[in-house]
Amino acid sequence: MISMKTNLKLLAKELDLTCLAGEAFLERTIDGAYVSDLLSDVMGKANAGMIWITSQVHRNIVAVSSLKELSAIIVVNERPVEPEVLAHAEEEEVVVFTSGQSAFDTAGLLYSYLKRN
């Protein structure tokens, strides 16, 4: 069970994530996570409040995150995100983090964190 005290700000500190966009929304709570690089998969299976772990870095990740009302996106594998994508994320109030870890390691760390909290 995930504690209501768990939010993006605490998560970012614990997992050493860098916030690239949406810093004003780090008080959002977390209701689980979804890992996928297929946009259609995320649209069909992710639930509102989840964090999405992906290596995709194009503009459509913002649209999907906004559509599904996800808490945040974590971009993995040290993939750079273009300034235009981050500007779009700010406009859509989408939080975008980056992780220096692989999707596997990021998901494992996130899973452990959410189980503890």
N, C-alpha and C positions, 0 to 999 in steps of 0.2 A: 504494500500500500504506500502511496506517495503522500508525504506530508504537505499540507497547505502552506507551510512555512518555506518550502523549497521554491526558490524563484530563479530567474535567469542570472541575476547578479551573483548570487551565491554559487550557482553552478559554474559560471565563467571563472570565478576565482579558484574553485576547487579543481577544475579540469584544465586550467591554464589556457582558456580560450581568449581570443582577441575579438572584441566587438568592432565590426567594420561599419555597421549601420544599425540604426534603431536604438541608440543608447538611452533614449528617453523612455523606453519601454521595458527596461530590465527588471521591473518589479512583477512582471507577468509570472504566473505560476506555471508549473510543468505537469502535464497529464500523460506522460509516457513519451515514447519515441518511435520513429519509423526510419528505417534505413533502406534507401533505394535510389537508383539513378534513373529510373524510368518515370517520367512525369505522369503517365497514365496510371501507373501502379500507385503512386502517391495520391493522385486524385480519387482513385477507387477505394483505397484501403486506409489511408491516414485519417485520424480524427482530430477535430479541433482541440487545441491545447497541446498537441504533441510537438516535439522537436524533430526536425527532419535532418538526417545525416546524409550528405550527398557529395559527390565530386563534381557535379555539374556547376557551372559558373555563369551561365547565360541568363538573359533577362527573364526567361520563362519561369525560372525557379521562384522569382518574386511573385509572379502572377498566381502560380499554384499555391504558394504559401498564403497569400492573401485570400484566395478563394476558399481554401480549407480552414482558414483562421488558425494556423499553426502558431505556436509560441515563438519559434525561431527556426532558423536554418543554420546548420553547422557544415561548413565547407571543409572537406578533409584533403589529405594528400598534398598539403602546401600549395594548392591551386590558387593562383592570383585571380581576384575578382575585379573586373573593369570598373572604373569610376562611374560610368553610365548606369551600370547595374546597381551599384550602391546608392546612387542618387534616386533611382526608381524605387529602391527599397525604402529609403527615407520617406518618399512621397506616399508610399502604401503602408507605412508604419510596420514594416517587416524588419525584425531583428536578424542580422546576419553576423555569425561568428566565423572565425577561421580556427582550424586546429592543425598543428604540425604533425598530427598522428594520422595513421591510416584509418579507413572506415571501421575496420575490425577493432583496432585498439580504442578508437573513440567510442564505439558502441559498447565495448567492454567496460571502459571507465564510466560511461554514462549509466550503464546498467548497475554497476556496483554503487555508484553515488545515489541513484534513485532508491535502491534497496535499503541503503543505510538511512535515508532521510524520509 
